[in-house]
């Protein structure tokens, strides 16, 4: 049986970084992947270190 990841939202955080790099670091263009990280953080009760930055990203896209 697979062990749960110690960093449950790492994949989503990496996807945001890739999206921001590809889109000239404009968070508005990465809203969907930011929302996926937000959803992941909610599911794991913000227990991932990758969730610390999600609130700042949400402010940048006006959520």
ZIWORA-V930653 format. One record per helix or strand of 2 or more residues. SS is the DSSP state (H for helix, E for strand). FROM is the first residue (numbers start at 1). TO is the last residue. If there is no record, write none. Layout:
ss: (SS | SS)
from: (FROM | FROM)
to: (TO | TO)
This chain:
ss: (H | H | H | H)
from: (10 | 27 | 49 | 54)
to: (22 | 43 | 51 | 60)
